[in-house]
Amino acid sequence: MSNAGKDVSDWWATDIIDMAPGQIRLRGHPIEELIGNVTFPQMIWLMTRGGLPTPEQAKLLECALVAAVDHGPQAPSIAAARMAVTCGLGLNGAMASAVNMLDDVHGGAGEQAVELYGWIDDVMKDGVGLDQAAAKMIDRWQAERTVFVPGFGHRFHKPEDPRAPRLLGLVDAAAADGVVSGRFAEIGRAIQKILNTRKGKPVPMNIDGATAVVYAELGFAGQLARGLFCLSRSVGVIAHSWEQMNQGGRNKGPTPPAYRWSYTGPNPIDGQT
């Protein structure tokens, strides 16, 4: 190959896919061998991590993905998708509108929780006890980042988010079978205990905190945890978008037309300036 040709072929370098006429290999695996033999969660792991997980690891990953698919039209991402459909966008546009809203505040807490769990785990490796390490890193997080502890607290689900204990129970079972260590589940529970004590009331672990336990146990990086949440929530997005398409409606805003916003600017009619 000429240097010019190599310049072109090296413009994008990837370990992910090798493709030629009649041949597709993903991470070295011929696609025809993957089809019918590998589940979608296993495929996600293969593509993002480079190797195939055990069936038990894949099952735990699948549980986290299932848990986060939807949280109703009041969730900003779902609402945005439904509004987008009523404005004439197709499924791809609606899904893009929704996923673009899954940033630091809405959708990013899972990534942040994995990071916080990692801080606590690192301190414990230096011989600090679990409760002390958790309290110290909660303080650090609130001092350096935000008063909101990622993965904990919920506007609707009080005193408990029903998804969290189910996922933690599955992590416990996986830990008992030697699939994962279980230490991040312990970290998550320690954070919850400290927050409950400090607030004087239950501060439930939410879906971000629970899935972050799973992703940390399985060794996913924090940024991948956010990407996995986007993949999971996309299932709910496409379902709501399709439903809205079939329901119809045009130019639906965030509230019914009879409701108005609160105007706080000047009102010349009343002589206000």
N, C-alpha and C positions, 0 to 999 in steps of 0.2 A: 504494500500500500504506500502511495506517495505521502510525503510529509503533509501536503495539503489535505489529502484524504484522511490522514490520521488526525489532523487538526479538527476536522468535522466530526469524526467518530468519537473523539475525546471531549467534544464540547459538553456533552452530558455523559458522566461516568456513573454507573450504577451496579450494585451487587444484587439488585432485586430481580431484574428480568433479562433474559437472553432470548432473542427472537430472531428467527430466520424463516424463509419460506417453508411452510409445513412444520415449523418447530416453535414451540413456546415453552420456555423453562422458567419457573418462578423459584428463586432461591436454589436453583439447581435441580428442581423437581419438574419433570415433564408434566404439563397441564393435564394430559390424558390420564396420568396416574393419580393426580390429585382429585379429579372429578369422580365423585361417587365413593371416595375413600376418606376424604377429609371434610370435617364439618366447617361451617362458616366461622365459628369462634377459633377453631384451629387455624383456619386460613388467615384470620386477622393476626393471630400470634406469629405465624410463619412470615407474613409480609412485614410486620413491624419489628420483629425480634430476630429473624434470621433462621430460626429452627422451629421444629414442630414441638408443641407441648405434649405432655402426657394426657391421656383421656381425662384424668382427674383434674389436672390443671385447666384444661379446656372447659370442663364442666363448671368449675368455679367461676371462670371468666364469663361464661354464658349466663350464669346466675346474676352477676353484676349488670351485664348488658340488658337482661330482661327487666331488672328492677327499675331502671331509669328511663324506660321508653316514653312515658307520658306523665303529665301532671295537670292536664286540663287547659281549657281555653284562657284561664286567667294567667297562665304562665306567659310572659312577654313573647317568647319565641313562638309559641303555638298561636297566640293572638295575631302576631305579625304575619304568620303564614296564612291564616284564614283571611285576614284583611287583604293580603296580597292577591289571593284568589279572587276576591270580590272586585279587585281593581283590574282584573283581566290577565293576571300572570298564570302561566301553566305550572305544573307540579315542580319543574326544575327551578323556576323563579321563586316559587313559594318556599321551597326547601332552602334555597340560597339565602332568602330573606331571614328565615328562622335561624339558620346556623350562624349567620353573621352577627346575631344578637347574643350568642353564647360566649361572652367575653368574661372579664374578671368578676363582675358582680353577679351576672346570671349565667351560670354554667362553668365558671372558672374556679369555684370553691373546691372542687375535687382535686384539681392540680395543686392548689394551695395547701389543702389538707395533707396530701402526700408529702409536700415539702415540710410541713410542721411535724408530721410523724417522723420524718427523717432526722430533723433536728433533735427530737427527743431520743430517738434510737442512738444517734451519735453520742449524746451526752451519757447515755446509759453504758455505752461501750467503755467509757472512762471510769466506770465503777459507781456512778451515781444511781441511787435507787429510782424506781419507776415514778413514784408520786412526786418526788423532789425534782426529777428531771422534767416531768410534765409541767409542774407549776412554774419552774424556771423558764421554760421555753414558751409557755403561754404568755408570761410577763414580757419576754423578749419580743414575741410576735406583736403584742398590743403596743409596745413602745416603738417598734421599728416599722410596723406595717399599718395595722388598723385595729380598732377596738373589737371588731368582729372576729371571732375565732372561727376559721373556716371549717365547715362541715358540721356545725352545731347551731341549734336554734331553728325554729320553724314557725311561720305565721299561722299555719293551719293545724298542724299536727302536734297537739299538746295533750298529755305530757309525753307522748311517744310517737315517733314516726314509724308506722307499722313495717316499713321496709328494712329499717336498721336492725332490729333484733333477729329478723329472719336471715339476713345476710351474715350477721355475726355468728349466728348458730351454725350456718353452713361453713364458715371459716373454722369454727371450733371443731366441727366434725372432720374437716380436711386436715387440721393440725393433728388431731388424734390418729389419723391414718398416715401421718408423715408427709402429706402433700405440701404443706406450708409450715412455717415455724409457729405461727400463732402470736408472735410478739407484737405485731401491729394491731391486732384485735385488743390485746392487753393495753396498748398505748391509747387506743381510741376510748376504751372504757375508763382509763385513768383520767383522760381529759374531761369526759362527761362527769365523773365524780367530782372533780375539782370545780367545774363550772356550776354544778348543782349546789355545791356548798357555798361558793362565793355569791351566787345569785339568791340563794335561799329558796329556790324553786327549781323544778325540772327544766333543764336546757337540753332538749332532745337531740341526739345525733340524727342528722338528716341524711338524705340520699347521697349527698356529696361526701359526707364523712364516712358513710358505710361503704360506698363503692371505693373510696380511697383506701380503706382498710384492705379490701380485696386486691386492688391493683398494687398496693405496696407489698402485700404478702406474695403476690405473683412476680414481683420484681419489675413492674412497669415504671418508667420514669414519670415524673409529675406531668410533664407536657403531653405525654402519651395518654395519661389519665383524662386530660381534658379532651383530647381527640376521641378517645373511646366514649366519653359522655356524648360528644356530638354525634357519633355513629349511632349510639343507642337512642338518643332523643329524636334522631331523624326518622325513626320508625313511627313515633307518635306524630311527627310533623307531616309525614306523607299521608297518614290515616286521616288527620284532621283536614288537610288540604283537599283530599279526595272527597271527604264528606261534605265540605263546604261547596265544592264544585257541584255536587249532586243536589245540595239544598238550594243553590242559586243565591241571589242577592247581588247588589251592585254597590260599590263604593261604601262598604260598611266601615265606619270609623271605630274608635275604641269604646264609644258609648252610644246609646240610642239617640236619635236626633232631638228628642224632646229635652234632653239634658244639656246643660251648658257649662262651660268652664267658669272659673272665678276670675273676673277681670279686676286687676289691682292697679291699673294705670290711671291717668288723669281723666276727668269727665267734665268737659267744657259746659255741658248742658246744666250741670248742677253748680257751675261756678268754681269747680275744683281745679287746681293747677298742680 
